[in-house]
Amino acid sequence: MCDGDRYDDRVTEIVDAALARGYTLAFRQRAGGWEAAWRPTTAEAALTAPPAFAPTRTAAAEQAFAAIQAAA
């Protein structure tokens, strides 16, 4: 991960934690920041919500994971 975000290890931790809860995270750089969207990997994971958007990939990942945790 080379987006200039100092916290790439944190993003990896969040992606791994989301996967453990049944979701994959996908990132896309957009004007003004990063978007983090999630998709279920299991039938039990059924969270449907708009993608998280933040100035950095780390912040977007943290917002996305918070939404996943809140839905659990």
N, C-alpha and C positions, 0 to 999 in steps of 0.2 A: 504494500500500500504506500503509494508515494504521492500524496496530495499536499505535502507540506504540513500536514497535521502532526503535531509533536506526539500525539498519544496513539500511535498506530497499535501498540500492544494492547491498549484499552479497547480499541475497536475489535481486535481479535478475540479478546475475552468476552465481549458482549455478543459477538457472532456465535461463539462456541456455546454460551449460555442460552441464547435463543434457540440454537439447534437442539440442545438438550431438552428444551421445552416443546419441541415439535415445530419450530419455525426456521425458515431460512431468511436471511436479510440480504437485500440487494441495494446497492448504492448508485446514485446518479448525481453527477455535478450539474447544477442548474444555475441560472443567473442569480447571483447573490448568496449561494450556499450549496448545501448538500441535501439530497432527499434520500431517506431510508424507507424502503418498503419491505413488507414481510409477507411470506406465503407459508401456508401450513405444509408440513411434511407428513402429517398423520391425519386420519379421519377425526380424531379427537380434538385436534387444534382447529378451531373454527373462528378465530378472530378476524373480523372484517372492519377495517377502519382506514381512514386516509393515511397516506405516507407521512412520516415525520419530516420536518424541514428545519434546518438550522445552518448557521454560518460555517460550521466545521463538520466533518464526517463523524468525529467523536460525539459531538453534541446531538447530531441526528440519530446516531446509533443509540445513545443513552435515552433519548425520547422514545424511540421505537421500542426498546426493551422495557421501558417503564409502561408503555401501553400493553405490551404482552403480559407483563406481571400483573397489571391491574385487571386484566381479563381473566386471569387464572383463579 
